[in-house]
Amino acid sequence: MPQLDLNFVRNQFPVFSTDLGQKIGFLDNAGGSYVTGAVIDRLTDFYTNYKVQPYGANPLSNKAGEAMDLGRHTIAALLNVPPDRVTLGASSTQCFNTLAQACAPLFQKGREVIVSEQDHESNIGGWERLCQQQGGTLKIWKANSETGELDVADLEKLLSPKTVLVAVTHSSNIIGTLNPINEIAQRVRQVNARLVVDGVSYAPHCWPNLDELDVDAYVFSTYKTYGTHQGVMVVREDFLDELTPQCHFFNVPYSAKRLDTAGPDHAAIAALAGIGDYFETLYHHHFGADKVPLHVKARAMATLMNQHEMKLCTYLLENLANLPVRIFGRPGPEQREANIALSSPKISSKALADGLVDYTVAAKNGHFYAYRLLRAMGVEDMNDGVLRISLSHYTTQDEVERCVAGLRALLTES
Ligand SMILES: Cc1ncc(COP(=O)(O)O)c(C=O)c1O
C-alpha cells in the first residue's frame, strides 16, 4: 500500500499557493474543507462559458445541462448508486428538513421517532418539528455524559412497534467517535423502522461505502469533501416511494427530483464533477492507471487519506494527554476520526482559539450545532463551547506541531 504523497495532495489545492494558505495551519476542516482546484476549474468554466438556463436547444444550454448531469453522475459514481437515487440540496440541513416533511404520511398520532443526543442539530430539529406537527413522540437516545458516546443497548430500550424512524450520525462532529451503523440498523430493522444517517462528519475522513451500509437515507455535505456547498442525500427506493414528494407536482415521476425543493446553484452542481476529478487524479498518482470504478478509487484513496490523518491525530492526542484539558471523546485513535474537541478549566475555549492565531493555527470554538451533546456532557457556557481541532488529509505534521506548541504555551504558561 503506498503512502499518501502530501506534496502532491497539497498541489491540488490552489489555497496552498497563496500567502495566507501557506502561512496558516488550517485545523477547522470539520467546518468546511478547502476546495480542490478541479472543483474551482469546473465552477469557473460553468460561470465563464455557459451560465445559462440548462437543458435547452441551443449549444450553450446543452453544455450547461451536460455539465450539471456530469456533476450528479459523478457523485452517484463516487457512491456507487444510480444517479436518480441522489437528491442534491442546498445543504445537509435542508435535505434533512425536506426529508422530515416528506415523512409526514408515515405518522399517525402516537408514532415515535428516535434521535440521538450526539447528533448535530441538523438531524434532530426537523424530526422534532415533524413530531410536533403530526402529534408524534420524539424520543432521545441519550449520550453518555462523560464520554459523549451512544450505547446500542440504550437504543434497544427505546425501540418499540411504534417507532417509525431512527436518526443518528455516522460519526460525531465533536467527539469524533465512529458509530456502528449496521449494528444499529439490525436493531432498527427488528421493529421495521427506517434509519436515517448523517454522514457529514464522516465523509471527509473515510468516504462512505453505501454498498455496505444498511441505511434508508444517507446525507452529507460536499463543502466538507473539497467541493461546493451542497447537501447530497441518497434515499432507498422503497423508502422514497412511501414519502410525500416535496417538488413541483409535474416533477413527481422523476425520483431524483422528488425531494428536490429547488436545486442549488447550477454551477455548483456542475462543479461536483471536480470531486470525482480529484479522486481520479489522486488515484492515478498513487496506484497507476487501473481501470476500476470511481467508487473503488475513492475508497482506496480514502484509506490512504485516513491513514495519514490518523497518524497526525494519534500524535495530537498523545500530546494533549499531557496537558491540563478535558478531551471530549476517546483518548486514543481507535474507532475515531480526526476531530478533537477539548476544553480547559482555566482558560476559555475562545481564548484558546484566539491564542492559536499567534501560532498561525486556525481552529474554532463553539458548540458546532451539537448543542444537545455538549449540554449533556456538562458544558455550561454554550457560546464558548469547546475548542475543536479538525484535521484533513492535507494537514501537515508541522501544522499539528504548531498547534500543540500553541496549546502547551496557552495552557501551561497562563
Ligand atoms: C455532523 C454534521 N451534520 C450536519 C451538518 C450540517 O451540514 P450543512 O451545513 O450542509 O447543513 C454539519 C455541519 O457542520 C455537521 O458537522
The ligand as an ORCA input file, in Angstrom:
! r2SCAN-3c Opt
* xyz 0 1
  C     -22.203     16.388     11.628
  C     -22.881     17.471     10.851
  N     -24.131     17.258     10.408
  C     -24.783     18.179      9.696
  C     -24.210     19.400      9.384
  C     -24.978     20.393      8.604
  O     -24.493     20.486      7.294
  P     -24.927     21.698      6.381
  O     -24.089     22.871      6.783
  O     -24.648     21.247      4.990
  O     -26.361     21.945      6.622
  C     -22.918     19.674      9.838
  C     -22.300     20.961      9.551
  O     -21.330     21.376     10.098
  C     -22.233     18.671     10.586
  O     -20.993     18.867     11.040
*
